[in-house]
């Protein structure tokens, strides 16, 4: 239900969820709850898939444009948080008196910075995509994950495998992809809240 | 004539389902009507995506009904075919008749 609420357009969300609920209830009382649950999951996944794909079929140019712009922003504008962190560390040298804080900022701090960059780019792409926030940010997250993953694993093949490094990098790639999606969810929720507020005002 | 004036296959089926259902046409009834007549299992996502397109073209109007407990307190969205929609169905149907005339196509569902 949560996924449907996120990916289905605002105008249809209530109707589609209501329809699913109505048919599920009718099936549960007729064919049993197990059968009704199976039907519900199948219908929900198919509904998600068709709602997702319809955005690319009927507004491909604008959607691909926003995804490409987000991808290029991450490629060429990414790393800004890293520059800021190093600039601050250079301006306010905490090494060697605060060794732990220094290590935190040059390891976890950089990762946190990249996550915030991904959320920010996700918000920008969602703003530009208007009513297609989730399809656009999902596509961007997936593209970023695959692109960075391929580059990383190509480097591993060249330099040799390290299982701990693979796990950490894969987790980092996944977290950044999810962060882009989070940016889309934030913008969508703000838009929905604003439209409810103006409808009741 | 603009290519938008002719209906796609699924658009055609959905509009015909709306005509059959009259003022009872909403997501569940449309899905069940299509499934019963075409033996085709369609998703709500596909139906609503098509109805949105048809509404954007002016072929369909929608109104929100009252929320009901059977739907978890959610409203139904009822759909009706407009005069433009009826004209589009007739136009597409005439074209199909012209294209199939003399071909001796079977009337069975197989």
Interface residues (C-beta under 8 A of the other chain):
Chain A: X8 X9 X11 X12 X14 X15 X16 X17 X18 X19 X20 X21 X22 X23 X25 X43 X46 X47 X48 X49 X50 X51 X54 X58
Chain B: X26 X27 X28 X31 X43 X44 X45 X46 X48 X49 X52 X53 X67 X70 X71 X72 X74 X75 X76 X77
